[in-house]
Amino acid sequence: MSTQGKVKGIIANLVTVEADGPVAQNEICYLQTRGTDLMAEVIKVNGANAFVQVFESTRGLKIGDSVRFTGHMLEVTLGPGILSKNYDGLQNDLDKMDGVFLKRGDYTNPLDDEKLWDFKPLAKAGDEVEAASWLGEVNENGKPHRIMVPFVFEGKYTVKSVVEAGEYKINDTIAVLVDADGKEHNVTMVQKWPVKKAITAYREKPRPFKLLETGVRTIDTINPIVEGGTGFIPGPFGTGKTVLQHAISKQAEADIVVIAACGERANEVVEIFTEFPELDDPHTGRKLMERTIIVANTSNMPVAAREASVYTAMTLSEYYRSMGLKVLMMADSTSRWAQALREMSNRLEELPGQDAFPMDLSAVIANFYARAGFVYLNNGESGSVTFIGTVSPAGGNLKEPVTESTKKVARCFYALQQSRADGKRYPAINPIESYSKYLEYPEFEEYIAKRIGDKWIASINELKTILLRGQEVSEQINILGDDGVPVEYHIRFWKSEVIDFVILQQDAFDKVDMNTPLERQEYMLNKVMGICHTDFQFESFTEVGSYFKRVINNLRQMNYSEFETDEFKKFEEELNQIINERKVA
């Protein structure tokens, strides 16, 4: 018999319940008020009292209202039909909801029970399997959706039977497994998994090393992220976080894109809902939404549901990783998630940390980021979850707790800068403050040496040095004036500007420049570094700026031209002529 309880105290979304039996941490319960069941999660147990956070408005809830505990944690339903869906943090299908506003206590089935799927078996009778082993597959929006042994199964099982190829519903039995004790288990296409528990049904989780191409030059060339890597994008309002996220989601070499909109303003979330279905997928020629899952909780939804949304999105990502797919997960914004943690911590009257955030904020963020990664599955295939979160620090303060805590665990840091955004230098990623720790990994060095060449990382480090020296010269010119520094300093500054305008800046709305393949990035980097290594002769500083503006203009025209076409080669030829005008023989 399930544990029952009574409401004992109410503070906004935090409700104290007196339970009449055993209750577990993170267990789900339902508070019954006025004929409506309100879903809640146990976040603290103290004796007979359970403190629960309610995923709905608690208006109308009274002391003495009955509570029913379910005996399981917050779970997601995993199976075919997840792709292209719009969910909230509790995996309710938002497209099935009636009206503009979500009704309290209204929960929907995340999957379609009646749809027929064309099943193809991969396992056969007599095979030995374990959790996450592939039993068969169905086609889901052009992607192979593997039907797996449920993750909750422990130990080895023998396949007794698998249904023949054909059309089945998700709740039909597609395989029968026999455990070590001879007990039979029916397996369907659907399984459930608790969102706050990582899926670890894989053989090995090595350090990631394969470059994840995004087509964004300032990421791929300067501070690359890898398959299964982690990164985050902090930046004040208006610096282009959303456009950068869209560019990465659209162009990255990923099979599945999962977007967690946790606590953003409703208009920004609506933007995602309206724009993503319209975006064309450059990899397949179909709509990007076909391989995208959106988990959305806006800032006016209860904070508890906002906290659940990132865990739901990560669990869905891990599920598709277990199929041997490359998953890219974007969270916007983890600051709002941290604010939800702070709000619940304050209501529990816990000892506050810096800026009233929970004392264990760093540990919570670290545990979440650790769920991303590159894995080798039990069958030898590989899969990955690459996680990129955005942080919205108040006033652009990068020293606040969420940014600092994230910096400790994320391996890539893409700092958006207000002054670059104001100067229309997009993407507004500061190349000097930003970094990628994957450049220091021997595994990545070995991979990139085979992929491009052994001089690639040395060129990147030299490029960053030129940018830093250019910034130093810019500050000196601002203080001393143009004629207060030698001509060599002006040349040094303008060489850094060539890198900025040609490599760092990119037009997200131009059909050619928006997505730069790695081979083209290598070609243009070598071209720009060749200019930086060239000695030029000028009589005065007035000649330097006008000359390098011509160089930059030609290089940008090359960026806007299809690679290695006659037009591209024409601009390259003009560039060589311009360089020879001032080149020291």
C-alpha positions as CSV (number, residue, x, y, z in Angstrom):
1,M,0.0,0.0,0.0
2,S,1.4,3.4,-1.0
3,T,2.3,6.0,1.7
4,Q,-0.4,8.7,2.4
5,G,0.0,12.1,4.1
6,K,-1.6,15.4,5.1
7,V,-0.7,18.9,4.3
8,K,0.8,20.5,7.4
9,G,2.3,23.8,6.1
10,I,2.4,25.9,2.9
11,I,5.0,28.5,1.9
12,A,4.3,29.3,-1.8
13,N,5.5,26.2,-3.8
14,L,7.1,24.6,-0.7
15,V,4.6,22.4,1.2
16,T,5.2,20.5,4.4
17,V,3.5,17.1,4.5
18,E,3.1,14.7,7.5
19,A,3.5,11.2,6.1
20,D,2.1,8.0,7.6
21,G,4.8,5.7,6.1
22,P,8.3,5.6,4.5
23,V,9.1,8.4,2.0
24,A,12.2,8.7,-0.2
25,Q,14.2,11.8,-1.3
26,N,13.1,12.9,-4.8
27,E,10.0,10.8,-4.6
28,I,6.9,12.1,-6.5
29,C,3.6,12.7,-4.7
30,Y,0.2,14.2,-5.6
31,L,-1.5,16.8,-3.4
32,Q,-5.3,16.5,-3.8
33,T,-7.2,19.8,-3.6
34,R,-10.7,20.7,-5.0
35,G,-10.7,17.5,-7.2
36,T,-7.3,18.4,-8.7
37,D,-4.1,16.4,-8.3
38,L,-1.0,18.7,-8.0
39,M,2.3,17.0,-8.8
40,A,5.2,17.6,-6.3
41,E,8.7,16.3,-5.5
42,V,10.1,15.5,-2.1
43,I,13.2,17.6,-1.6
44,K,13.8,17.0,2.1
45,V,12.8,14.5,4.7
46,N,12.9,15.2,8.4
47,G,11.3,12.6,10.6
48,A,7.7,12.1,9.7
49,N,7.7,15.5,7.8
50,A,8.4,15.6,4.1
51,F,9.1,18.9,2.4
52,V,7.9,18.9,-1.2
53,Q,8.2,21.4,-4.0
54,V,5.0,21.6,-6.0
55,F,5.2,21.9,-9.8
56,E,2.0,23.9,-10.0
57,S,0.5,27.0,-8.3
58,T,-0.6,26.1,-4.7
59,R,-3.5,28.6,-4.7
60,G,-6.5,27.1,-2.9
61,L,-4.4,24.3,-1.2
62,K,-5.4,24.0,2.5
63,I,-3.9,22.5,5.7
64,G,-5.2,19.0,6.0
65,D,-5.5,18.3,2.3
66,S,-4.6,14.7,1.5
67,V,-1.3,13.6,-0.2
68,R,-0.6,10.4,-2.1
69,F,3.1,9.3,-2.5
70,T,3.8,7.2,-5.7
71,G,6.9,5.3,-4.6
72,H,9.0,6.5,-7.6
73,M,11.1,9.5,-8.6
74,L,10.3,12.1,-11.3
75,E,10.5,10.0,-14.5
76,V,10.5,10.6,-18.2
77,T,8.9,8.3,-20.7
78,L,11.3,7.1,-23.3
79,G,10.3,5.7,-26.7
80,P,9.7,6.5,-30.3
81,G,7.9,9.8,-31.0
82,I,10.0,12.2,-28.9
83,L,11.7,14.0,-31.8
84,S,10.1,17.3,-32.9
85,K,8.0,17.4,-29.7
86,N,7.5,20.5,-27.5
87,Y,7.5,19.5,-23.8
88,D,7.5,21.3,-20.5
89,G,9.8,20.3,-17.6
90,L,7.5,17.4,-16.6
91,Q,7.4,16.1,-20.2
92,N,3.8,17.2,-20.8
93,D,3.3,17.5,-24.6
94,L,2.5,21.3,-24.9
95,D,1.0,20.7,-28.4
96,K,-1.8,18.6,-26.7
97,M,-2.7,21.3,-24.2
98,D,-5.9,23.2,-24.7
99,G,-6.0,27.0,-24.7
100,V,-3.3,29.6,-24.3
101,F,-2.6,28.9,-20.6
102,L,-1.7,25.6,-19.1
103,K,-4.4,24.3,-16.8
104,R,-3.4,23.3,-13.3
105,G,-3.3,19.6,-12.7
106,D,-3.6,18.9,-16.4
107,Y,-0.9,16.3,-17.4
108,T,-0.6,14.8,-20.9
109,N,0.9,11.6,-22.3
110,P,4.3,12.5,-23.9
111,L,4.0,9.8,-26.6
112,D,1.3,8.7,-29.0
113,D,0.0,5.2,-27.9
114,E,-1.9,4.6,-31.1
115,K,0.7,5.4,-33.8
116,L,2.1,2.4,-35.6
117,W,5.9,2.1,-36.0
118,D,7.7,0.0,-38.6
119,F,9.8,-2.2,-36.4
120,K,13.0,-4.0,-37.6
121,P,14.6,-6.5,-35.3
122,L,18.3,-6.3,-34.5
123,A,18.5,-9.1,-31.9
124,K,17.5,-12.8,-32.3
125,A,16.5,-15.6,-30.0
126,G,19.4,-16.9,-28.0
127,D,21.4,-13.6,-27.9
128,E,22.8,-12.5,-24.5
129,V,21.8,-8.9,-23.7
130,E,22.0,-6.4,-20.9
131,A,20.6,-2.9,-20.1
132,A,20.8,-0.6,-23.2
133,S,21.4,-3.5,-25.7
134,W,19.7,-2.9,-29.0
135,L,16.8,-5.2,-29.7
136,G,15.5,-3.5,-32.8
137,E,14.9,-0.1,-34.4
138,V,12.3,2.1,-36.0
139,N,12.6,5.0,-38.3
140,E,11.9,8.3,-36.4
141,N,12.1,11.4,-38.7
142,G,14.9,9.8,-40.7
143,K,16.9,8.8,-37.7
144,P,17.4,5.2,-36.5
145,H,15.5,5.0,-33.1
146,R,16.9,1.9,-31.3
147,I,14.6,-0.1,-29.1
148,M,16.7,-1.0,-26.1
149,V,16.7,-3.3,-23.1
150,P,15.3,-1.1,-20.3
151,F,18.0,0.8,-18.4
152,V,16.6,-0.5,-15.1
153,F,17.4,-4.1,-16.0
154,E,20.5,-5.5,-14.0
155,G,22.8,-8.3,-15.1
156,K,22.6,-10.5,-18.2
157,Y,19.5,-11.7,-20.0
158,T,18.8,-14.1,-22.8
159,V,16.5,-13.2,-25.6
160,K,13.7,-15.8,-25.8
161,S,11.9,-14.2,-28.7
162,V,11.7,-11.0,-30.8
163,V,8.8,-10.1,-33.0
164,E,9.1,-10.2,-36.8
165,A,9.5,-7.0,-38.8
166,G,6.3,-5.2,-39.1
167,E,4.1,-2.4,-37.7
168,Y,3.5,-2.2,-33.9
169,K,2.3,0.3,-31.3
170,I,4.8,1.4,-28.6
171,N,3.1,-0.6,-25.9
172,D,3.1,-3.9,-27.8
173,T,5.5,-6.5,-26.6
174,I,8.4,-6.7,-29.1
175,A,10.7,-9.0,-27.1
176,V,10.7,-11.5,-24.3
177,L,13.8,-11.8,-22.1
178,V,14.8,-14.4,-19.6
179,D,16.9,-13.5,-16.6
180,A,19.5,-15.7,-14.7
181,D,16.7,-17.1,-12.5
182,G,14.6,-18.2,-15.5
183,K,12.0,-15.5,-15.1
184,E,10.5,-14.0,-18.3
185,H,10.3,-10.2,-18.9
186,N,8.2,-8.7,-21.6
187,V,9.8,-5.6,-23.3
188,T,7.9,-2.9,-25.2
189,M,9.2,0.1,-27.1
190,V,8.6,2.3,-24.0
191,Q,10.6,2.6,-20.8
192,K,10.8,5.1,-17.9
193,W,13.9,6.6,-16.2
194,P,14.3,9.0,-13.3
195,V,15.5,12.4,-14.5
196,K,18.0,13.1,-11.7
197,K,19.8,9.8,-12.1
198,A,22.4,9.6,-14.9
199,I,22.1,6.8,-17.5
200,T,25.3,4.8,-17.2
201,A,24.5,1.8,-19.4
202,Y,27.8,2.0,-21.4
203,R,31.2,0.3,-21.4
204,E,33.5,3.3,-21.1
205,K,33.5,7.1,-20.8
206,P,36.9,8.4,-22.0
207,R,38.0,12.0,-22.2
208,P,36.4,13.5,-25.3
209,F,38.7,14.3,-28.2
210,K,36.8,14.5,-31.5
211,L,36.2,18.1,-32.8
212,L,32.6,19.0,-33.1
213,E,32.3,21.2,-36.1
214,T,29.9,24.1,-35.7
215,G,30.7,26.1,-38.8
216,V,31.3,29.1,-36.5
217,R,34.9,30.2,-37.1
218,T,35.5,31.9,-33.7
219,I,34.6,28.5,-32.1
220,D,36.0,25.9,-34.4
221,T,39.3,27.8,-35.2
222,I,40.0,29.7,-32.0
223,N,38.4,27.8,-29.1
224,P,37.1,24.5,-30.4
225,I,34.5,22.3,-28.6
226,V,34.6,18.5,-29.0
227,E,31.9,15.8,-29.2
228,G,30.8,15.1,-25.7
229,G,32.4,18.3,-24.5
230,T,31.0,21.0,-22.3
231,G,30.9,24.8,-22.8
232,F,29.0,27.8,-21.7
233,I,28.2,31.2,-23.1
234,P,27.9,34.1,-20.6
235,G,26.9,37.5,-21.7
236,P,24.7,40.5,-20.9
237,F,21.4,41.2,-22.6
238,G,21.6,42.0,-26.3
239,T,25.0,40.5,-27.0
240,G,23.7,37.8,-29.4
241,K,23.3,34.7,-27.3
242,T,20.1,33.6,-29.1
243,V,21.5,34.0,-32.6
244,L,24.7,32.2,-31.7
245,Q,22.7,29.4,-30.2
246,H,20.6,29.1,-33.3
247,A,23.7,29.0,-35.5
248,I,25.3,26.3,-33.4
249,S,22.1,24.2,-33.3
250,K,21.5,24.5,-37.0
251,Q,25.1,23.9,-38.2
252,A,26.8,21.6,-35.6
253,E,27.6,18.1,-36.8
254,A,25.0,16.6,-34.4
255,D,22.3,14.0,-35.1
256,I,19.9,15.3,-32.4
257,V,19.4,18.8,-30.9
258,V,17.8,19.2,-27.5
259,I,16.9,22.7,-26.3
260,A,16.1,23.4,-22.7
261,A,14.5,26.8,-22.3
262,C,14.5,27.0,-18.5
263,G,13.2,30.2,-17.1
264,E,13.6,32.5,-20.0
265,R,11.1,35.2,-20.8
266,A,8.0,33.9,-22.6
267,N,8.7,36.0,-25.7
268,E,12.1,34.4,-26.2
269,V,10.7,30.9,-25.8
270,V,7.9,31.7,-28.3
271,E,10.7,32.8,-30.6
272,I,12.2,29.3,-30.4
273,F,8.8,27.7,-31.0
274,T,8.1,29.9,-34.1
275,E,11.6,30.0,-35.6
276,F,12.8,26.4,-35.3
277,P,10.1,24.8,-37.3
278,E,10.9,27.2,-40.1
279,L,14.7,26.6,-40.1
280,D,16.1,24.4,-42.9
281,D,18.5,21.7,-41.8
282,P,21.7,22.1,-43.9
283,H,22.7,18.5,-43.3
284,T,19.5,16.8,-44.4
285,G,17.7,19.4,-46.5
286,R,14.6,18.8,-44.3
287,K,13.3,21.0,-41.4
288,L,15.6,21.3,-38.4
289,M,12.7,20.7,-36.1
290,E,12.5,17.1,-37.3
291,R,15.6,16.2,-35.2
292,T,15.0,18.7,-32.4
293,I,13.3,18.3,-29.0
294,I,12.3,21.5,-27.0
295,V,11.8,21.4,-23.3
296,A,10.4,24.7,-22.2
297,N,9.6,26.4,-18.9
298,T,9.2,30.1,-19.1
299,S,9.9,32.5,-16.2
300,N,6.3,32.8,-15.2
301,M,5.9,29.1,-14.7
302,P,6.5,27.7,-11.2
303,V,10.2,27.6,-10.3
304,A,10.1,23.9,-9.4
305,A,9.1,22.9,-13.0
306,R,11.8,25.2,-14.2
307,E,14.4,23.2,-12.2
308,A,13.0,19.9,-13.6
309,S,13.3,21.0,-17.2
310,V,17.1,20.8,-17.4
311,Y,17.1,17.3,-15.9
312,T,14.4,16.2,-18.3
313,A,16.3,17.5,-21.3
314,M,19.5,15.9,-20.2
315,T,17.8,12.5,-19.7
316,L,16.4,12.7,-23.2
317,S,19.9,13.5,-24.5
318,E,21.4,10.5,-22.6
319,Y,18.7,8.3,-24.1
320,Y,19.6,9.2,-27.7
321,R,23.3,8.9,-26.8
322,S,22.6,5.2,-25.9
323,M,21.5,4.7,-29.5
324,G,24.9,5.6,-30.8
325,L,23.9,9.1,-31.8
326,K,25.6,12.5,-31.4
327,V,23.4,14.8,-29.3
328,L,23.8,18.5,-28.8
329,M,22.0,19.9,-25.8
330,M,21.6,23.7,-25.4
331,A,20.3,25.2,-22.1
332,D,19.0,28.8,-22.0
333,S,19.6,29.9,-19.3
334,T,21.3,28.0,-16.5
335,S,21.2,31.3,-14.5
336,R,17.4,30.9,-14.2
337,W,17.8,27.3,-13.2
338,A,20.2,28.4,-10.4
339,Q,17.7,31.0,-9.3
340,A,15.1,28.2,-8.9
341,L,17.6,26.3,-6.7
342,R,18.1,29.5,-4.7
343,E,14.4,30.1,-4.2
344,M,13.8,26.6,-2.9
345,S,16.9,26.7,-0.7
346,N,15.7,30.0,0.8
347,R,12.2,28.6,1.5
348,L,13.8,25.6,3.3
349,E,15.7,28.1,5.4
350,E,19.1,26.6,4.5
351,L,22.3,28.4,5.2
352,P,22.8,30.7,2.2
353,G,26.0,31.0,0.2
354,Q,27.3,33.9,-1.9
355,D,24.4,36.1,-3.2
356,A,22.0,33.8,-1.3
357,F,22.6,30.9,-3.7
358,P,22.7,27.4,-2.1
359,M,26.0,26.5,-0.4
360,D,26.3,23.4,-2.7
361,L,25.6,25.4,-6.0
362,S,29.1,24.4,-7.4
363,A,28.5,20.7,-6.7
364,V,25.0,20.8,-8.2
365,I,26.3,22.4,-11.4
366,A,29.3,20.1,-11.6
367,N,27.2,17.0,-11.2
368,F,24.9,18.2,-14.0
369,Y,27.7,19.1,-16.4
370,A,29.3,15.7,-15.7
371,R,26.4,13.9,-17.3
372,A,27.5,15.1,-20.7
373,G,30.3,13.2,-22.4
374,F,31.5,10.8,-25.1
375,V,30.9,7.1,-24.4
376,Y,31.7,3.7,-25.9
377,L,28.5,1.6,-25.7
378,N,28.5,-2.1,-24.7
379,N,28.3,-3.1,-28.4
380,G,31.4,-1.1,-29.4
381,E,29.5,1.8,-31.0
382,S,30.0,5.4,-29.7
383,G,27.6,8.2,-28.8
384,S,27.9,11.6,-27.2
385,V,26.1,14.4,-25.4
386,T,27.7,17.8,-26.0
387,F,26.3,20.4,-23.6
388,I,26.5,24.1,-24.1
389,G,24.7,26.3,-21.5
390,T,24.1,30.0,-21.5
391,V,24.5,32.1,-18.4
392,S,22.8,35.5,-18.0
393,P,24.8,37.3,-15.3
394,A,23.1,40.4,-13.9
395,G,24.6,43.5,-15.4
396,G,27.1,41.4,-17.4
397,N,29.0,40.6,-14.1
398,L,31.2,37.6,-14.9
399,K,32.3,37.3,-11.3
400,E,28.8,36.3,-9.9
401,P,28.4,32.8,-8.4
402,V,26.7,31.0,-11.3
403,T,29.4,32.1,-13.8
404,E,32.2,31.3,-11.4
405,S,30.8,27.9,-10.5
406,T,30.2,27.0,-14.2
407,K,33.7,28.1,-15.1
408,K,35.2,25.4,-12.8
409,V,33.5,22.6,-14.7
410,A,32.8,23.6,-18.3
411,R,35.9,23.1,-20.5
412,C,35.0,25.8,-23.0
413,F,34.2,29.4,-22.1
414,Y,32.7,31.8,-24.7
415,A,32.5,35.2,-23.1
416,L,30.2,37.6,-25.0
417,Q,31.4,41.2,-24.7
418,Q,29.1,44.2,-24.7
419,S,31.6,46.5,-26.5
420,R,32.0,44.0,-29.3
421,A,28.2,43.7,-29.7
422,D,27.9,47.6,-29.6
423,G,30.6,47.7,-32.4
424,K,28.5,45.2,-34.4
425,R,31.4,42.7,-34.2
426,Y,29.4,39.5,-34.3
427,P,29.6,36.9,-32.9
428,A,30.5,39.1,-30.0
429,I,32.8,36.4,-28.3
430,N,35.8,38.0,-26.7
431,P,38.7,36.0,-28.2
432,I,41.2,36.8,-25.4
433,E,39.0,36.1,-22.4
434,S,37.5,33.0,-23.9
435,Y,39.2,29.7,-23.9
436,S,39.0,26.0,-24.7
437,K,40.8,23.6,-22.4
438,Y,40.5,20.9,-25.1
439,L,43.4,22.5,-26.9
440,E,45.6,21.2,-24.0
441,Y,44.4,17.6,-24.3
442,P,47.0,15.2,-25.9
443,E,44.1,13.2,-27.3
444,F,42.8,16.3,-29.1
445,E,46.2,17.3,-30.3
446,E,46.7,13.8,-31.8
447,Y,43.2,13.9,-33.4
448,I,43.6,17.4,-34.9
449,A,47.0,16.6,-36.2
450,K,45.5,13.7,-38.3
451,R,42.4,15.8,-39.2
452,I,44.2,19.0,-40.3
453,G,47.9,19.1,-39.5
454,D,50.4,19.1,-36.7
455,K,50.9,22.9,-37.0
456,W,47.2,23.8,-36.4
457,I,47.4,24.3,-32.6
458,A,50.7,26.3,-32.9
459,S,49.0,28.6,-35.5
460,I,46.0,29.1,-33.1
461,N,48.3,30.0,-30.2
462,E,50.2,32.4,-32.4
463,L,47.0,34.0,-33.6
464,K,45.8,34.6,-30.0
465,T,49.2,36.2,-29.3
466,I,48.8,38.6,-32.3
467,L,45.3,39.5,-31.0
468,L,46.6,40.2,-27.5
469,R,49.4,42.4,-28.9
470,G,47.0,44.2,-31.1
471,Q,44.8,45.0,-28.1
472,E,47.8,46.3,-26.2
473,V,48.7,48.6,-29.1
474,S,45.1,49.8,-29.3
475,E,45.2,50.9,-25.7
476,Q,48.5,52.7,-26.2
477,I,47.1,54.5,-29.3
478,N,44.0,55.6,-27.3
479,I,46.3,57.1,-24.6
480,L,49.1,58.6,-26.7
481,G,47.3,59.3,-30.0
482,D,48.0,58.0,-33.5
483,D,51.2,60.0,-33.9
484,G,52.4,59.1,-30.4
485,V,53.4,55.5,-31.4
486,P,55.7,54.2,-34.1
487,V,54.4,53.0,-37.5
488,E,55.4,49.4,-36.5
489,Y,52.8,49.6,-33.8
490,H,50.1,50.6,-36.2
491,I,51.0,47.7,-38.5
492,R,50.8,45.3,-35.5
493,F,47.4,46.7,-34.6
494,W,46.0,46.4,-38.1
495,K,47.3,42.8,-38.5
496,S,45.2,41.9,-35.4
497,E,42.2,43.7,-37.1
498,V,42.6,41.5,-40.2
499,I,42.2,38.5,-37.9
500,D,39.2,40.1,-36.2
501,F,37.3,41.0,-39.3
502,V,38.2,37.9,-41.4
503,I,38.3,35.0,-38.9
504,L,36.4,36.2,-35.8
505,Q,33.5,38.0,-37.4
506,Q,30.9,36.1,-39.3
507,D,27.6,37.0,-41.0
508,A,24.9,34.6,-39.5
509,F,22.4,35.8,-42.2
510,D,24.6,35.2,-45.3
511,K,24.0,31.9,-47.0
512,V,27.8,31.4,-47.7
513,D,29.4,33.0,-44.7
514,M,27.0,31.6,-42.1
515,N,28.6,28.2,-42.2
516,T,32.3,27.7,-42.8
517,P,33.5,24.1,-43.3
518,L,36.8,23.2,-41.5
519,E,38.8,22.9,-44.7
520,R,37.8,26.4,-45.7
521,Q,38.7,27.6,-42.1
522,E,42.1,26.1,-42.5
523,Y,42.7,27.8,-45.9
524,M,41.6,31.2,-44.6
525,L,43.6,30.9,-41.4
526,N,46.8,30.1,-43.4
527,K,46.0,33.0,-45.7
528,V,45.6,35.5,-42.8
529,M,48.6,34.1,-40.9
530,G,50.7,34.6,-44.1
531,I,49.7,38.3,-44.1
532,C,50.6,38.5,-40.4
533,H,54.1,37.1,-41.2
534,T,54.7,39.5,-44.1
535,D,56.8,42.6,-43.5
536,F,55.3,45.8,-45.0
537,Q,56.8,49.2,-45.7
538,F,55.0,52.5,-44.9
539,E,56.1,56.1,-44.7
540,S,53.6,57.2,-42.0
541,F,50.8,55.8,-39.9
542,T,48.2,57.5,-42.2
543,E,49.0,55.0,-45.0
544,V,48.6,52.0,-42.7
545,G,44.9,52.1,-42.0
546,S,43.7,52.8,-45.6
547,Y,46.0,50.0,-46.9
548,F,44.8,47.3,-44.5
549,K,41.2,48.3,-45.0
550,R,41.6,47.3,-48.7
551,V,43.2,44.0,-47.5
552,I,40.3,43.3,-45.1
553,N,37.7,44.2,-47.8
554,N,39.1,41.7,-50.2
555,L,39.4,39.0,-47.6
556,R,35.8,39.6,-46.6
557,Q,34.7,39.3,-50.2
558,M,36.4,35.9,-50.3
559,N,34.4,35.0,-47.2
560,Y,31.2,35.9,-49.0
561,S,32.1,33.9,-52.1
562,E,31.7,30.1,-52.6
563,F,35.0,28.4,-51.8
564,E,37.4,27.9,-54.7
565,T,35.0,29.3,-57.4
566,D,36.1,31.7,-60.1
567,E,34.8,34.6,-58.0
568,F,36.7,33.5,-54.9
569,K,39.9,33.1,-57.0
570,K,39.4,36.6,-58.5
571,F,39.3,38.3,-55.1
572,E,42.3,36.2,-54.0
573,E,44.3,37.4,-57.0
574,E,43.4,41.0,-56.3
575,L,44.5,40.4,-52.7
576,N,47.9,39.2,-53.8
577,Q,48.3,42.3,-55.9
578,I,47.5,44.5,-53.0
579,I,50.0,42.7,-50.7
580,N,52.8,43.0,-53.3
581,E,52.3,46.8,-53.4
582,R,53.7,47.2,-49.8
583,K,55.5,43.9,-49.3
584,V,59.2,44.2,-48.3
585,A,61.2,42.4,-50.9
